[in-house]
C-alpha cells in the first residue's frame, strides 16, 4: 500500500489525496476478499458470541432477512443461562412474526436445541441463539461443541461488536476451534466504531463477514459486500445501497426518475417535496447521510456530521406542512414567492413567516447543491455509474 502510494502517479484530474484513498480502498477490498452469499435454501444457523455483542438481536434480524425472501423461519432460544434471554428473543420473534421454541425454566441448552429441531422440522431456516459469557470459559466452549453436534448446523456465525477491538482475534480463534466458524457478523456499525478490530476475525478464522448490523431496528441488517463497506469506511459513500433503499420505498422506476430529474438540471419545490417523501420512507436521516460521499453536491466535508439528524428530520416535517399550503404555481416557481405570498402561506400552514422564509432558504441551498453536483462532471459520472444510468450532457440550471 505504501509502495503504491509513492510509486504510482495520480491519474489526470485526481488529487494526491484522492489517489491515496483509492489505493487504500483497492488494498482493503483485496484483504477482505469476495463477499459470500448465504444461500436461500433449507439449512440450520448457529449463532455464537460473548455477552453484549448483539447476538440475540441479530438472530431476530436474520429471521426477518430470510422471511422477507420467502423462507419459513423458526427460532430456538438455547441460552438457558442469561436471565430473561428467552423473553428477549420471544419479544423480538413476535415483532417479526416468526415462531420460537424455548423453555424459560430449562437448564440444559442442548436438550432445548434437540427438541427445537424436532419442532421446526418443516422450516426452511432454523436459527439457534446460543448462550454467551463475559469471557471465554471452558463451560461455554464445551456447550457450543455439544450444541453444534446436536443440530448439525450448516452455518456457524460469530457475532462481534464493531467496537470490540484487539480482543476480536482471541475470541474468533477460540470459537473457531470449538465450532469451526463459517461466517462473521459485525454489529453496531451505525455508531462511531468502524469495525476494524472485528475484521481481524476474518483473517484468523478464514471465514468471511456475511452480514453487518447498521442500526437498532429489526430491518437494520445488510449482506456484507466488501467494496460498499470499504467505500463507506473511507468516506466515499455508497450510492448503490442508497438507490436500493430508494427502490424499496418507492414504486419501481420512481427512484430512477427522481435521479434523472435531478441530473437534468431542473429542480423545483415540487421535486424537493418528492425527495423529502422518499427520504422519510427510506429511514433515519443520519443513516442515509452515511451513504453519501464526503463533499457530496458541493457540501463542505464534515458539514453533515455537524447537524443533528433528529432536528433536521423535524424541520423537514414542518417544511412539508408549509408546502401543502402553497399553490402548484408557487411550487413550480418558488422565485415568485414574495412578501404577500409568504404571509398567505404562513397563515395557511399555521407557522411564522420566518419559517416560510427558512424553507425558501433551504430550497435555494438544495438547488445550489444539485447544481454543484450536475456541474461537476467527474462526480456526476461516478453517480451515474453507481446508479447504472448513462451519463447526461452538461446542462445549465
DRENFI-864336 format. One line per field, with one value per residue (C-alpha): residue in three letters; chain; x, y, z. Coordinates in Angstrom, 1 decimal, m for minus. Layout:
N
res <- [Ala;...] .
chain <- [A;...] .
xx <- [X;...] .
yy <- [Y;...] .
zz <- [Z;...] .
//
This chain:
397
res <- [Unk;Unk;Unk;Unk;Unk;Unk;Unk;Unk;Unk;Unk;Unk;Unk;Unk;Unk;Unk;Unk;Unk;Unk;Unk;Unk;Unk;Unk;Unk;Unk;Unk;Unk;Unk;Unk;Unk;Unk;Unk;Unk;Unk;Unk;Unk;Unk;Unk;Unk;Unk;Unk;Unk;Unk;Unk;Unk;Unk;Unk;Unk;Unk;Unk;Unk;Unk;Unk;Unk;Unk;Unk;Unk;Unk;Unk;Unk;Unk;Unk;Unk;Unk;Unk;Unk;Unk;Unk;Unk;Unk;Unk;Unk;Unk;Unk;Unk;Unk;Unk;Unk;Unk;Unk;Unk;Unk;Unk;Unk;Unk;Unk;Unk;Unk;Unk;Unk;Unk;Unk;Unk;Unk;Unk;Unk;Unk;Unk;Unk;Unk;Unk;Unk;Unk;Unk;Unk;Unk;Unk;Unk;Unk;Unk;Unk;Unk;Unk;Unk;Unk;Unk;Unk;Unk;Unk;Unk;Unk;Unk;Unk;Unk;Unk;Unk;Unk;Unk;Unk;Unk;Unk;Unk;Unk;Unk;Unk;Unk;Unk;Unk;Unk;Unk;Unk;Unk;Unk;Unk;Unk;Unk;Unk;Unk;Unk;Unk;Unk;Unk;Unk;Unk;Unk;Unk;Unk;Unk;Unk;Unk;Unk;Unk;Unk;Unk;Unk;Unk;Unk;Unk;Unk;Unk;Unk;Unk;Unk;Unk;Unk;Unk;Unk;Unk;Unk;Unk;Unk;Unk;Unk;Unk;Unk;Unk;Unk;Unk;Unk;Unk;Unk;Unk;Unk;Unk;Unk;Unk;Unk;Unk;Unk;Unk;Unk;Unk;Unk;Unk;Unk;Unk;Unk;Unk;Unk;Unk;Unk;Unk;Unk;Unk;Unk;Unk;Unk;Unk;Unk;Unk;Unk;Unk;Unk;Unk;Unk;Unk;Unk;Unk;Unk;Unk;Unk;Unk;Unk;Unk;Unk;Unk;Unk;Unk;Unk;Unk;Unk;Unk;Unk;Unk;Unk;Unk;Unk;Unk;Unk;Unk;Unk;Unk;Unk;Unk;Unk;Unk;Unk;Unk;Unk;Unk;Unk;Unk;Unk;Unk;Unk;Unk;Unk;Unk;Unk;Unk;Unk;Unk;Unk;Unk;Unk;Unk;Unk;Unk;Unk;Unk;Unk;Unk;Unk;Unk;Unk;Unk;Unk;Unk;Unk;Unk;Unk;Unk;Unk;Unk;Unk;Unk;Unk;Unk;Unk;Unk;Unk;Unk;Unk;Unk;Unk;Unk;Unk;Unk;Unk;Unk;Unk;Unk;Unk;Unk;Unk;Unk;Unk;Unk;Unk;Unk;Unk;Unk;Unk;Unk;Unk;Unk;Unk;Unk;Unk;Unk;Unk;Unk;Unk;Unk;Unk;Unk;Unk;Unk;Unk;Unk;Unk;Unk;Unk;Unk;Unk;Unk;Unk;Unk;Unk;Unk;Unk;Unk;Unk;Unk;Unk;Unk;Unk;Unk;Unk;Unk;Unk;Unk;Unk;Unk;Unk;Unk;Unk;Unk;Unk;Unk;Unk;Unk;Unk;Unk;Unk;Unk;Unk;Unk;Unk;Unk;Unk;Unk;Unk;Unk;Unk;Unk;Unk;Unk;Unk;Unk;Unk;Unk;Unk;Unk;Unk;Unk;Unk;Unk] .
chain <- [A;A;A;A;A;A;A;A;A;A;A;A;A;A;A;A;A;A;A;A;A;A;A;A;A;A;A;A;A;A;A;A;A;A;A;A;A;A;A;A;A;A;A;A;A;A;A;A;A;A;A;A;A;A;A;A;A;A;A;A;A;A;A;A;A;A;A;A;A;A;A;A;A;A;A;A;A;A;A;A;A;A;A;A;A;A;A;A;A;A;A;A;A;A;A;A;A;A;A;A;A;A;A;A;A;A;A;A;A;A;A;A;A;A;A;A;A;A;A;A;A;A;A;A;A;A;A;A;A;A;A;A;A;A;A;A;A;A;A;A;A;A;A;A;A;A;A;A;A;A;A;A;A;A;A;A;A;A;A;A;A;A;A;A;A;A;A;A;A;A;A;A;A;A;A;A;A;A;A;A;A;A;A;A;A;A;A;A;A;A;A;A;A;A;A;A;A;A;A;A;A;A;A;A;A;A;A;A;A;A;A;A;A;A;A;A;A;A;A;A;A;A;A;A;A;A;A;A;A;A;A;A;A;A;A;A;A;A;A;A;A;A;A;A;A;A;A;A;A;A;A;A;A;A;A;A;A;A;A;A;A;A;A;A;A;A;A;A;A;A;A;A;A;A;A;A;A;A;A;A;A;A;A;A;A;A;A;A;A;A;A;A;A;A;A;A;A;A;A;A;A;A;A;A;A;A;A;A;A;A;A;A;A;A;A;A;A;A;A;A;A;A;A;A;A;A;A;A;A;A;A;A;A;A;A;A;A;A;A;A;A;A;A;A;A;A;A;A;A;A;A;A;A;A;A;A;A;A;A;A;A;A;A;A;A;A;A;A;A;A;A;A;A;A;A;A;A;A;A;A;A;A;A;A;A;A;A;A;A;A;A;A;A;A;A;A;A] .
xx <- [0.0;2.8;4.9;2.0;1.3;4.9;5.5;2.2;1.3;m2.3;m4.3;m5.2;m7.8;m7.2;m5.6;m2.8;m5.2;m7.9;m5.2;m4.0;m7.6;m8.2;m5.1;m6.2;m9.7;m8.2;m5.9;m8.6;m11.0;m8.3;m7.7;m11.4;m11.9;m15.2;m18.4;m20.2;m23.9;m25.8;m27.9;m31.6;m32.2;m33.1;m30.3;m29.6;m27.7;m26.0;m25.2;m22.2;m20.5;m19.9;m22.4;m23.1;m22.2;m25.8;m26.2;m29.9;m31.0;m29.0;m30.8;m34.1;m32.8;m31.6;m35.0;m36.6;m34.0;m34.8;m38.5;m38.6;m37.1;m40.0;m38.5;m40.2;m38.1;m38.0;m36.0;m34.6;m33.8;m30.9;m29.5;m30.6;m28.0;m28.8;m31.9;m34.7;m32.8;m35.8;m38.2;m36.0;m35.9;m39.6;m40.5;m38.3;m39.8;m43.3;m42.2;m41.2;m44.0;m41.6;m42.3;m39.9;m39.1;m37.7;m38.3;m37.5;m37.2;m34.8;m31.2;m30.0;m29.3;m28.5;m31.9;m33.7;m31.9;m32.8;m36.5;m36.5;m35.1;m38.0;m40.4;m39.1;m38.5;m40.6;m39.0;m36.6;m34.3;m33.7;m31.7;m30.3;m29.5;m26.8;m25.5;m22.8;m20.4;m18.4;m15.3;m14.3;m14.9;m14.4;m18.0;m19.2;m16.9;m18.0;m21.6;m21.0;m19.5;m22.4;m25.0;m23.3;m23.3;m27.0;m28.2;m25.7;m25.5;m24.7;m23.6;m21.9;m21.9;m19.7;m21.3;m18.9;m19.5;m17.8;m16.0;m14.6;m11.0;m8.0;m10.0;m11.6;m8.6;m8.5;m12.4;m12.5;m9.8;m11.5;m14.9;m13.4;m11.5;m14.8;m17.3;m15.4;m16.8;m18.3;m19.1;m18.7;m21.5;m20.3;m22.9;m23.4;m21.8;m24.2;m22.1;m18.6;m16.9;m15.8;m15.3;m11.5;m10.8;m13.6;m12.3;m9.2;m11.5;m11.7;m8.0;m7.9;m10.9;m10.6;m14.4;m15.8;m18.0;m21.5;m23.7;m23.3;m25.7;m26.3;m28.9;m31.3;m34.3;m35.2;m34.5;m31.1;m29.0;m27.2;m25.5;m21.8;m20.2;m16.5;m16.5;m19.5;m18.3;m14.8;m16.3;m18.3;m15.4;m13.3;m16.0;m16.5;m20.2;m22.4;m24.8;m25.8;m27.1;m28.8;m30.5;m31.6;m33.2;m35.0;m36.2;m37.5;m39.5;m40.8;m42.7;m40.5;m38.8;m39.7;m36.3;m34.6;m37.0;m36.1;m32.4;m32.9;m34.8;m32.0;m29.4;m31.3;m30.6;m34.2;m35.1;m38.3;m40.1;m42.2;m39.0;m37.8;m41.0;m40.8;m37.3;m38.4;m41.2;m38.7;m36.2;m39.0;m39.8;m36.1;m35.3;m33.5;m31.6;m28.3;m28.0;m28.8;m26.1;m23.5;m24.2;m23.3;m19.7;m18.0;m18.4;m21.4;m23.1;m20.5;m21.3;m18.2;m16.6;m17.9;m21.0;m23.4;m21.9;m22.3;m26.1;m28.4;m30.2;m33.3;m33.6;m33.2;m35.9;m38.3;m37.6;m38.3;m41.7;m42.6;m41.4;m43.8;m46.7;m45.7;m45.5;m49.0;m50.2;m48.7;m50.3;m48.9;m47.7;m45.7;m44.3;m43.1;m41.9;m40.5;m38.7;m42.0;m42.9;m42.6;m43.9;m47.6;m47.4;m45.2;m47.9;m50.7;m48.7;m47.7;m51.3;m52.4;m49.7;m50.1;m46.5;m44.5;m43.4;m39.8;m40.5;m41.6;m38.5;m36.4;m38.0;m37.2;m33.6;m33.3;m34.6;m32.0;m29.3;m30.6;m30.8;m27.1;m26.1;m27.8;m26.2;m22.8;m23.4;m24.6;m21.9;m19.1;m18.7;m16.5;m18.8;m21.8;m20.2;m19.5;m23.1;m24.4;m22.2;m23.3;m26.9;m26.3;m27.6;m25.9;m24.2;m26.0;m24.6;m23.6;m26.6;m27.3;m29.9] .
yy <- [0.0;2.4;1.4;2.0;5.4;6.6;4.9;5.3;8.7;10.0;9.8;13.0;15.0;13.1;14.8;13.1;12.6;11.0;8.8;7.5;6.9;4.9;2.8;2.1;1.2;m1.3;m2.9;m3.2;m4.8;m7.3;m8.1;m8.7;m10.7;m11.6;m11.3;m14.6;m15.2;m17.2;m19.4;m19.2;m22.8;m25.2;m25.0;m24.5;m21.5;m21.5;m18.1;m17.8;m14.9;m13.3;m11.2;m7.7;m8.3;m8.1;m11.8;m12.2;m9.0;m10.2;m13.6;m11.8;m9.6;m12.6;m14.2;m11.1;m11.0;m14.6;m14.2;m11.2;m13.5;m16.0;m18.6;m20.2;m19.5;m20.9;m19.6;m21.7;m20.0;m22.1;m19.5;m21.1;m19.2;m15.5;m14.3;m13.2;m14.4;m16.4;m13.4;m11.1;m13.4;m14.1;m10.4;m10.0;m13.1;m11.7;m8.4;m10.2;m12.8;m15.8;m18.8;m19.5;m22.7;m22.5;m23.0;m20.2;m22.8;m25.1;m25.6;m27.8;m25.9;m29.0;m30.6;m27.4;m27.5;m31.2;m30.6;m27.3;m29.2;m31.6;m28.7;m26.9;m30.0;m28.4;m25.0;m23.8;m21.9;m22.7;m20.1;m21.1;m18.3;m19.9;m18.7;m16.1;m15.4;m12.4;m14.3;m17.5;m20.1;m23.8;m24.4;m22.2;m23.8;m27.3;m26.3;m24.9;m28.1;m30.2;m27.9;m28.0;m31.8;m31.8;m29.5;m30.3;m26.6;m25.8;m22.3;m21.2;m17.4;m15.5;m12.2;m9.4;m5.8;m3.2;m1.7;m5.0;m4.0;m6.3;m8.9;m9.9;m12.1;m14.4;m14.6;m15.6;m18.2;m19.8;m20.0;m21.2;m24.0;m25.1;m25.0;m24.0;m20.6;m20.3;m16.6;m13.4;m10.8;m7.4;m5.5;m1.8;m0.3;2.7;4.4;5.8;2.3;1.3;m2.4;m2.5;m4.8;m7.1;m7.5;m9.2;m12.2;m12.7;m13.4;m15.6;m17.8;m17.5;m17.1;m14.2;m11.4;m12.4;m9.6;m6.3;m4.7;m1.0;0.1;m0.8;m1.5;m5.1;m4.3;m2.8;m5.7;m5.9;m8.5;m7.7;m6.6;m5.5;m2.8;m1.0;m1.4;0.0;2.8;3.9;3.3;5.8;8.4;7.6;6.9;4.1;5.4;1.9;1.0;4.4;3.7;0.2;1.8;4.2;1.5;m0.5;2.5;3.7;2.2;0.5;3.2;6.1;6.3;6.4;9.0;11.3;10.8;11.6;14.7;15.9;15.1;17.0;20.3;21.1;21.4;23.0;22.8;20.0;18.0;18.8;17.6;14.4;13.9;14.6;12.0;9.5;10.2;9.7;6.3;5.3;5.5;7.7;10.7;10.0;6.6;7.9;10.7;7.9;6.6;9.9;10.7;13.5;16.8;15.5;18.1;20.8;20.4;21.0;17.9;17.4;19.6;16.7;15.5;18.9;18.8;17.0;14.5;14.5;18.2;18.1;15.4;17.5;20.6;18.6;17.6;21.3;22.1;19.6;21.2;24.6;23.3;21.9;25.5;26.5;26.6;24.4;27.6;28.6;25.1;25.3;28.9;29.4;32.6;34.3;33.8;37.4;39.0;38.8;35.1;34.4;35.9;33.9;30.6;31.2;31.7;28.6;26.5;27.9;29.0;32.2;33.9;33.3;29.5;30.0;32.1;29.3;26.8;29.1;29.4;25.6;25.3;27.7;25.8;22.5;24.0;25.1;21.6;20.0;22.5;21.7;18.0;18.3;20.8;18.5;16.1;13.7;13.4;13.2;10.4;8.5;8.9;7.8;4.7;3.7;4.2;2.2;5.1;6.6;10.0;13.1;16.1;19.2;21.4;24.8;25.3] .
zz <- [0.0;1.0;m2.1;m4.4;m2.9;m3.5;m6.9;m8.7;m10.1;m9.7;m12.9;m14.6;m12.7;m9.4;m6.4;m4.5;m1.5;m3.7;m5.3;m1.9;m0.7;m3.9;m3.3;0.3;m1.0;m3.5;m1.0;1.7;m0.7;m1.6;2.1;2.7;m0.5;m2.0;0.0;0.4;m0.2;2.4;0.2;0.4;1.0;3.8;6.5;10.2;11.5;14.9;16.4;18.8;20.6;24.0;26.0;24.8;21.2;19.9;19.2;20.2;18.4;15.3;15.5;15.1;12.3;10.4;10.8;9.2;6.5;5.4;6.0;3.5;0.9;1.2;3.5;6.5;9.6;13.2;16.2;19.0;22.3;23.5;26.0;29.3;31.4;31.0;32.9;30.5;27.4;26.3;27.0;24.9;21.9;22.3;22.1;19.0;17.4;17.9;16.3;13.1;13.4;13.5;15.7;18.6;20.6;24.1;27.8;30.2;33.1;31.2;32.4;29.6;26.3;24.3;25.2;24.2;20.8;20.2;20.9;18.9;15.9;16.0;16.4;13.3;11.1;8.4;8.5;5.7;8.1;11.8;13.7;17.1;19.6;22.0;25.3;25.7;28.6;29.8;28.9;27.0;29.7;29.2;30.1;27.2;24.7;25.6;25.4;21.9;20.8;22.1;20.5;17.2;17.2;18.3;15.5;12.7;12.0;8.3;9.3;12.5;12.7;15.1;16.2;17.1;18.1;15.8;18.8;20.1;19.2;19.8;21.7;18.4;17.5;20.5;20.6;17.0;17.4;20.5;18.9;15.6;17.4;19.1;16.2;13.0;12.2;8.7;8.8;10.9;11.6;12.7;14.7;15.8;12.7;12.9;15.6;15.6;15.5;12.1;12.7;12.1;15.1;14.3;10.7;12.2;12.9;9.1;8.7;11.8;11.0;7.2;7.5;5.5;7.0;5.9;7.4;9.1;11.6;10.8;13.4;16.2;14.0;13.0;9.4;10.0;8.7;5.4;3.4;3.6;0.3;0.8;m1.9;m0.5;3.1;2.4;0.4;3.4;5.8;3.8;3.4;m0.3;0.2;m1.0;m3.6;m4.9;m1.4;m1.3;m4.6;m3.4;m0.3;m2.5;m4.8;m1.8;m0.6;m4.0;m6.9;m9.5;m11.7;m9.5;m7.8;m11.1;m12.4;m9.4;m10.1;m13.8;m12.9;m10.6;m13.2;m15.9;m14.0;m13.2;m9.5;m8.2;m4.8;m6.2;m6.8;m3.3;m1.8;m3.7;m2.4;1.2;0.9;m0.4;2.4;5.0;3.6;3.4;7.1;9.6;8.0;9.8;8.2;4.7;5.2;5.8;2.3;0.6;m0.3;1.7;m0.1;m2.0;m4.1;m3.1;0.6;2.8;4.3;7.8;7.3;7.6;10.8;12.4;12.0;14.4;12.2;14.5;14.4;10.6;10.4;12.4;10.3;7.1;8.5;9.1;5.6;4.1;6.1;4.7;1.1;1.5;1.8;m1.5;m4.9;m7.7;m9.4;m6.3;m6.0;m9.7;m9.5;m6.0;m7.1;m7.4;m3.7;m2.3;0.9;0.2;m0.8;2.3;4.6;3.0;3.1;6.7;7.7;5.9;7.5;10.9;11.2;11.5;8.3;9.2;8.9;5.3;4.5;6.1;3.7;0.8;2.0;2.4;m1.2;m2.5;m0.7;m2.1;m5.6;m5.3;m4.1;m7.1;m9.4;m7.9;m8.4;m12.0;m13.0;m11.5;m14.4;m12.5;m9.6;m11.9;m13.9;m10.7;m9.6;m13.0;m12.9;m9.4;m10.4;m13.6;m15.7;m18.8;m18.2;m19.4;m21.2;m19.3;m18.7;m17.2;m14.5] .
//
